Amino acid sequence: MIVPANNVALEYDMYHMAPSIISFHSTRMRPSRGCEPQDPEKFRRELGEAYNLIKKISDVTVYGRTYGTHKNIEIIKTVIKKNLIIPEVSVMNLLRYKK
């Protein structure tokens, strides 16, 4: 999981929702203001640095932030090329399916 440094709930929630055979590994990105990165290249670098810390030990990567997902989803998909879960996208897909 890639989690913002000031998020105190995601890891706790994931451990309590998942079966005991699943392990979680997380890294953090610095907290930010607003919903969108002001500098897309800086965002790409910071995301790449965070992803490099966990990509060899993780089968799936959860981008556990709302920061950057609205306008920069293509950057996220470019940096994290495989087995990516973006909760915001998953919720939107579920709501569309439920109609």
C-alpha positions in Angstrom: 0.0 0.0 0.0 1.1 3.5 -0.7 -0.3 5.6 2.1 0.0 9.3 2.9 2.2 10.0 5.9 -0.7 11.5 7.9 -3.2 8.6 7.3 -3.7 6.7 10.6 -6.6 4.5 9.5 -5.8 2.6 6.3 -3.3 0.0 7.5 -5.4 -0.7 10.6 -8.6 -1.1 8.5 -6.9 -3.3 5.9 -5.5 -5.7 8.6 -8.9 -6.0 10.2 -10.8 -6.6 7.0 -8.5 -9.1 5.3 -8.2 -12.9 5.9 -5.2 -13.8 8.1 -3.3 -15.4 5.2 -2.8 -12.0 3.6 0.0 -9.7 4.7 0.3 -6.0 4.1 3.4 -4.0 3.4 3.2 -0.2 3.2 5.2 2.8 2.4 4.3 6.4 2.9 4.3 9.6 0.8 4.4 13.0 2.4 1.1 14.6 3.1 -0.2 17.3 0.8 -2.7 20.1 0.7 -5.6 20.0 -1.8 -6.7 17.2 -4.0 -4.3 17.5 -6.9 -0.6 17.7 -7.1 0.6 21.2 -8.2 3.7 19.7 -10.0 2.9 16.5 -11.9 6.6 15.7 -12.4 7.3 16.0 -8.7 4.3 13.8 -8.0 5.6 11.2 -10.6 9.0 11.1 -8.9 7.6 10.8 -5.4 5.2 8.1 -6.4 8.0 6.3 -8.2 10.2 6.4 -5.1 7.4 5.1 -2.9 6.6 2.3 -5.4 10.2 1.2 -5.7 10.3 0.5 -2.0 7.5 -2.1 -2.2 7.3 -3.4 -5.7 9.6 -6.4 -5.2 7.7 -7.7 -2.2 4.1 -7.0 -3.2 1.8 -8.9 -5.6 -0.7 -6.1 -5.6 -0.3 -2.3 -5.0 -3.1 -0.3 -3.4 -2.7 3.4 -4.0 -4.3 4.4 -0.7 -4.6 8.1 -1.3 -7.2 10.3 -2.9 -4.5 12.9 -3.7 -3.6 12.8 -7.3 -6.2 10.3 -8.5 -8.6 12.8 -10.1 -6.5 14.4 -12.8 -3.4 12.3 -12.6 -4.7 8.7 -12.8 -2.6 8.2 -16.0 0.6 9.1 -14.1 -0.3 6.5 -11.4 -1.0 3.9 -14.0 2.3 4.6 -15.7 4.3 4.4 -12.6 2.5 1.3 -11.1 2.1 -0.8 -14.2 0.7 -4.0 -12.8 -1.8 -5.2 -10.2 -2.9 -1.7 -9.2 -5.9 -1.0 -7.0 -7.1 2.5 -6.7 -9.9 2.6 -4.1 -11.6 5.6 -5.6 -11.9 3.8 -9.0 -13.0 0.6 -7.4 -15.8 2.4 -5.5 -16.9 4.2 -8.7 -17.0 0.9 -10.6 -19.0 -0.7 -7.8 -21.6 2.1 -7.8 -21.9 1.9 -11.6 -22.4 -1.9 -11.3 -25.1 -1.5 -8.6 -27.4 0.6 -10.8 
